[in-house]
Amino acid sequence: MSAKRRLQFLLRRFDLDPSCSEQELTKSYKSLAQRLHPDKTSDEEPRSSKVFVELREDYEEVQRLLRVF
């Protein structure tokens, strides 16, 4: 997957468009992080910590890709 396509895919995960600002990305990430944080999800969802870590990694990757483009 090319870098541009990867960026578009990741931005969709954050419900953002490619022309988003750094502040919009951060706001979206914080909102998702609060909702998906393992301490705030029920114990019935053992994948919550994995999903939270993936979200953080995706956020870092989007930040990096936005600086390139």
Secondary structure by P-SEA (a helix, b strand, c coil): ccaaaaaaaaaaaacccccccaaaaaaaaaaaaaaaccccccccccaaaaaaaaaaaaaaaaaaaaaac
